[in-house]
Amino acid sequence: MADLSKRITRQVGLFNPTIQEGLDILFEDPYDHKSNPNGIVNFKICENKMMSDLMIPKLQEVTLDLGDAELQYTAPQGFFGLRKEVASFLQEKSRADHNILPERVLILNACCSVMSAVAFAIGDEGDSYLLPVPCYDMIASFMNTYSGLRSILVDLDDDFSLSVDNLMKEYDIAVGAGKKVRGIMLVNPDNPSAKIHSKSSILEVMEFAKERKLHVIVDEIYLCSVFGDFASSLSYSNEWPDPANVHYIWGFSKDFAYSGARCGIFYSKNDRIVKAIGSTVNFVHTVSVTTQLSLYRILKDKEWVNNFLRTPYIFIDFSPLMKESKATEEAAIQLYWDFLHKGRMFIPSNINNFLGKDCRYFRIVFGVSRPELQEGLSRLDAFLRARL
């Protein structure tokens, strides 16, 4: 048998095996309130299934009027009409302090592809970037896929706030070890903690990045799904210390409860990187024209959009459920398996899904269908009563 490439072997190694095993169990026996009421409740995958009664009729409406355009190629940067509508949407929802030009907006097939493309643009094989944790663990994989860019994990503070001191410490260690650090990846609001990083903390990180000539990638996939006082980075871009090195990511998966669209957005004031990505890797990351035209028609209906938008997860300290209430890695993984096998609930931990070190925390996605949510909460209640 011929060998597989080192690249794909490296990618496989970035995926936690306990999560993969859990996913296999979930997909073999998923909960359905009619056909499989004893199946596994999916509290893991961050999808919003509570809005399908609004989204499905809208999709049916906007896909009725099919024409020749759906059968043809479009520009690799994305259908320009959609780029204009995305620019307008971001302008309004982020309260941007500048005019977001559609020419600087790129359409790619999901935010994971956006991350891969940005990493490909900012770093070379073996270079590194700083990644605050806990975070969605697949970011490390996406950023590594083409570029070979390696993540340097940087702990958030105990309250999940950004720490420039921690960034500085890990940066200095990396440089001292001969590594070339090219950027910083930020997610705001944070996943999995749901922490909203303040304007001042984001700007402090950007100032640190400017001093060391680093790119800053800001993922605001939950832009419109926030409970709390959230300021988008686009609303204070005139205060960015180094605007040419800040790059923005958004997508339709969370805010529009439409992860199946596989549509991610890249935006930057740096025309050089926009042109570089748009004229190269975008060719292999285009979104189907049918999907782009559907999203274009949805965004044009401003009244419908403004009546839509919500958020779907919480981060919980489950350490009292662990053996002797000791939050160790072994205890966290055991609780993860107990949730899955005994409680029939897929609830990932900070340890095995978010690259974090704090063993206390687990994430529950409540944006599932109402019957699955009710069943899941009932099972969680029974599980808690049995353990406490």
N, C-alpha and C positions, 0 to 999 in steps of 0.2 A: 504494500500500500504506500502511495506517495505521501510525503509529509505535508502538513499544513504550514502556512507561513508563520513566522515569528510574530507578525503583527496580530493575526487573529488569535493566536495562542495567548498573547499578552492581553488582548481584550477579554477573552474568556476568564482570565485570572483576576480581572477587576470586578467580576460579578460575584456577590456573596452567595455561596452554595446553599445556605439555609433559606435564603429568600427564593432561590430557584426551585428548591424542593417544595417550599410552601406554595409557590405559584402552580407547580405541577399538580399538587393535591387540590388546590382551589379550582383549577380549570377542569379537572376530572370530575368534580362533584360540587358545582356552584349552586348556591341557594336560588330557588325560584318559588315564589309563594304558591304557585299552582302545581307545577310539574315536579318540583323537588324541595318541599318545605323543610326537609332535614339536612339539606346541603350546607356547605360552608358559607357563612355570611362574610362578604367581602368588605372589611373595614380598612383594607390596605391601599387599593388603587385609587388615586386621587382624581376621581371623575365626579362631575355633578350630574346626577341622574334625576334630580328633583324638578328639572325644568323641561323635561321631554314633552310634556303636554302642551307647552308653548312653542318649543323649537321645531318639533316634527311638522305641525301644520304650516309653519313659516317656510320650512325647507320644501315642502310639497308645493307651496305657492310659488316660490322663486325658481323652481326647476321645471315648471310646466311649460314655460315659453322657451323651448330649445330651438336652436338655429344653427346655421353653418359655423358660427364662431366656436361652438363646443367641439367641433370636429377638427379644428386646426391647431397648429402650434401657436404659442404666444411668446412674447419676449422672455428670455431666460431670467430677467430681473423681476418678472411678474407682469400680469395684465395691468396696464397703466391706469385704467379706471379704478381697479381695486387699490392700487398704490395711492391714488388720490383720496379715496374714501378712508383708507387706513390713516393717512396723514391727517385728515380732517377729524377722524375719531380720536386719535391720540392728542391732537391739538386741544380738543374739548375736554376729554376725560382726564388728561394729565394736568390740565390748566397750564400748558406750556407757555413759557415766557418769551417765546420766539416763534417765528413762522416755520412750521415743519414742512419742508419741501418734499413732494412726492418723489422727486428725482433721487432723494437720499433714502428712500424706503425700498427695501427688497423683500420679496415674497419667497419663502423657502418651505420645503415640506417638513414642517414641525420645528419646534424650538431646539430639539436635539440636533437637527441639521444646522441650525443657525450657530449653535455652540461649536460644532465641528468645523464649520466654515471659518468662524472667527479665529479659532485656534490655529487653523491652517494658515491664516493670514498674518498672525502676529508672532508666531514662533516656529522654530525649526526642530527637527528630530532631536530629542534629548533635552530641550529647553524646559523650563518649569513655569508655573504660575501659582499664586497663593489662593487657597480655597478655604474660607472660614467654615468651620463645622461645629455642630451637626448641620448637614445639608442633604438634599436628595443625592443619594450615592451615585446615581448614574451620570451625574455631571462629570465626574472624573473619567468615566468611560467616553462620553461624548467629546470631551475636550482632547481626548487622546487618540481618537479613531484614525484620523488621517495624519495628523501632525506629529504624533508621538510626544505631544506636550504632556509633561508629568505634573501631577498635582502635589503641592506642598500643603498639608493640612494644618490649619491655624485655628486654635480653639477660640470660640466666642467666650465672653465673660460668663459668669455663673447665671446671670439673668438673660443670657443670649444676646447681649449687646456686642456690637463691634468693638474690637480693641486694637488701636493702632500700635500700642506697645507690643501686643502679641504678634502682629504683622511684622513689626520691625525686628523682633527677636528671631522669628523664623526666616525672614529675609536675610538677616546677617549670618545666620547659621548656614543657609543655602549658599550664599555668595562665598563664605569662608571655605565651603567644601568644593568650590569650583563650579557651582551650578550657575546657569544663566537664567535669571528670573525675568519674564517678559510681561506679566500682568497680574491682575487681581480680579477674581470672579465674585460678584455680589448678587444676592437674591433678596429682593425687598418688595413686599413683605416676605419675611423669611419662611422657608419650608424646611423642617417640619414645625418649628416652634411658633409660627405665626407672629413672631416679633416684628414690630414696625421699627425699622431703623430711622432715626431722626435725620433731618436735614443736616444738622451740625456734625453728626457722626459720619455721614456719607461724605461731606465736604472735607472732613479731616482725613479720611482715607484717600480721597482724591489728591489732597495736598501732599500726603506721603508719597503717592504714586508719581506725582509730578517731580518731586525731588529726586526720585530714582528712575525717572523716564520709563514708567510702566504704563501699559494700557489698563483701563478700568472697564470691565464689562458689567453692566447693570441689567439683571433680569427682573422685570416687573410683570411677570406672567399673571399675577393676581391683582393687577392695577385697579380693577373695578370691583374686586371681591373683598373689600376691607371693612371691618368694624373698628373704628378708631380714627385718630387724627393722623392721616397719612398724606405726606407730600411727595409726589412723584419727582424724581430727579430732573425730569424735563421742565418742571415748574420753576427751577432755579438754575437753569443751564448757563445763564449769564454770570453766575458765580463760580462755575467750574474753573478750577485753577488751570487746567490744560484741556480745553474743549476738543482738540483734535484727537485726543487719546481716550475719549470716553465713548463707549458703544452701547447701544440700547437694544434689549430683546423684549418682545411681547408676542402673544399668540392667542388663538381662539379657543384653546382647549378648556381653560378654566372659566373665564368670564362669560363665555358663550355656551358653556356646557356642551362643547362640540369637539371633543378630542379626536373623533373619527375624521374630522376634516383634514388633519395632519397639515396644519398651516401655521407657520411661524413667521415672525416679522423681525427684520434687522433694520436699525436706523442709526446713522452716525452723521455728525457734522464734517467728518473727514472724508472728503470726496475721493481721495486716493484709495482708501480701503473699500468704499462703496463700489467704485469702479472695478477694483481688483476682484472682489467677491462676485459682483454681478456679471462679470465677463468670463469667469473661469468656473469655480465650483458650483455656481448656480445652475449650470447646465445639467448637472446630475442631481439637483435637488428641487426641480420644478414641481409645482403643485398642479394637479389636473386642471384643465381649462374649465371644465364643468364646475368643479369646486370653487375656483376663483370667481367665476361669474355669479355663482350662488351667493358667495360671501359679499361680493360687490352689491348685489341687489338687496341683501339684508341690511348692510351698512347705510345704504341710501335711504332706507325707511327709518329716519331718525326718531320718530315717535315710538315705533315698535321697540327700537334698541333701548330707548330711555326707560321703557317700562319693564325691562327684562332683568337685569344683572344681580349675583349673590356669592357667598363663600362657603367652602365645604369641609374644613377639618379643624381638629384640636389636638394639642400635645399634652399628654397626661402623665403625672407621676404615679406609677403603679408599684413603687417599691414596697408598700405595705403588703402586697400580695406575694412577695418573694420569700423564699425560705428564710426563716428567722429575721425577716424584714431587712436582710442585708443585700444592698444593691451591687452585686458583683456581676461581671460579664457572664459567668456560668449561670447565675440565678436568672439573669435577664433572658438569656437564650432558652432556659428551661421554661420560664413563664410564657415566652413566645410559642413554644411547642404545646404547652398546656392550653393556651388560648385556642390553638388550632385543633388539637386532637380531642381535648376534653370539652372545651367550650364551643367548638365548631365555629370559631371566629378567626379570621385572618387579620391580626393586628401586629404590624411590624414594630420592632424596637429601634431606639436610637442607635444601638450597637450594630445591628445587622442590616439596616437599611439607610442610615443617614450619616455614616462615617464618624459618629460622635463617640465620646468617651464616657459620658454620664449615663450610667446604666439604669437610671430610674425611669426614663421617659419612653413612652410609646405614642404612636400617632393613630388616631381614629378619624377616618373620613366619614362624615355624616351626610354627604351629598349623594347617598344611594337612594333607590326608590323607597317610597313611604312604607310599603309592606316589609322590605328588607331591613329598613331602619327600625321599625317596630319589633321585628323578630330579633334583630341583633341586640337591641337594648334589653329585651326580655332575657336573652341568653346571658348578656353581660351582668344583669342584675342577679341572676341565679348563680353565676360564677362567683361574683363578689360575696354573696351571702354564704356560699359554701367555703370560701377561703378566709373570711374575716371573722 
